[in-house]
Amino acid sequence: MKERILFIVNPISGHHNKSDFPNIVDKYIDGDKYDYSIAFTEYGGHARELTKSAIADGFDDIVAVGGDGTINEVATTMIGAGQTFAVVPYGSGNGLAHHINLPLKPEKIITDVINKGKKSKIDTAKVNGVPYISIAGVGFDALIADYFARDPNRGFMTYVRFITEEYPRFKEGSYTLILDDDERIDCKALFVAFANSNQFGYNAKVSPHASLNDGLLDVCIFKKPNLLEVGFAAGSLMTSTIDKTKFISIHKAGKVKVIRENDGVVNIDGEAVMMDKDLTVEINKLSLNILLPYYI
């Protein structure tokens, strides 16, 4: 029997025109394998609603077509479900897509992942019960995520502008981290990231060796480089060598308790979410079915 697959398309994510996407699906999808449907989101949170309906309607596969926000809405709604998740990246950062080595052209996603890909399982995580797929964090990255969410202009240069403006005056925060109810770390940091995948997006790899299926989070404590060191630190993020520098220490844990100085925003897969000062970050092992490229 054919599998029923639903493409959930955010028509405005990443400022990419997706009006031709239905034609791409029709041209490249394996009609002997799939019966496909396409639904376009109309407002924030609609992708989550469409995903819930698709699960209830018995679709076999659900594909998020859009940026990190759309991917997060669809994927987190599918945690623990029997359906298989897939991604057609149309965003700006495309962090998850880069981590799993997805092609960035939609026709290649359909031929190499949808038609011929292999099904696997990956870990997910949650902060105070709010689920995420790739990375959560507190400190500077959460501040930038908050500013980015409020700006109508998306893209790499918007990130660069906010980082350039805010970095000189941002002071390191104080954090207490308790790993697996055992190891205690008191630290000052520019940010602390809880990485399930290896990067924020744009191939900026905060934890180059993070794994989506090891049952652990990479707890990344990032010290603030001085202004003369910023260029080197940024280059290390982009060349997958940040873990070899003095700026970061990386610890493995399945659960992390975080005590901050105050309530504040938390970066949840690029979205800024206001939370209490005390946080619990936990891994959810092999909780999401996903389609990966056939060549991985």
Sequence and secondary structure as in RCSB ss.txt:
>XXXX:A:sequence
MKERILFIVNPISGHHNKSDFPNIVDKYIDGDKYDYSIAFTEYGGHARELTKSAIADGFDDIVAVGGDGTINEVA
TTMIGAGQTFAVVPYGSGNGLAHHINLPLKPEKIITDVINKGKKSKIDTAKVNGVPYISIAGVGFDALIADYFAR
DPNRGFMTYVRFITEEYPRFKEGSYTLILDDDERIDCKALFVAFANSNQFGYNAKVSPHASLNDGLLDVCIFKKP
NLLEVGFAAGSLMTSTIDKTKFISIHKAGKVKVIRENDGVVNIDGEAVMMDKDLTVEINKLSLNILLPYYI
>XXXX:A:secstr
  EEEEEEE TTGGG   TTHHHHHHHHS TTTEEEEEEE  STTHHHHHHHHHHHTT SEEEEEESHHHHHHHH
HHTTT SSEEEEEE SSS HHHHHTT  SSHHHHIIIIITT EEEEEEEEEETTEEESSEEEEEHHHHHHHHHHH
 S  SHHHHHHHHHHHGGG   EEEEEEETTTEEEEEEESEEEEESSSBSSTT BSSTT  SSSS EEEEEE   
 TTTHHHHHHHHHTT GGGSTTEEEEEESEEEEE SS EEEEETTEEEEE SEEEEEEEEEEEEEEE TT 
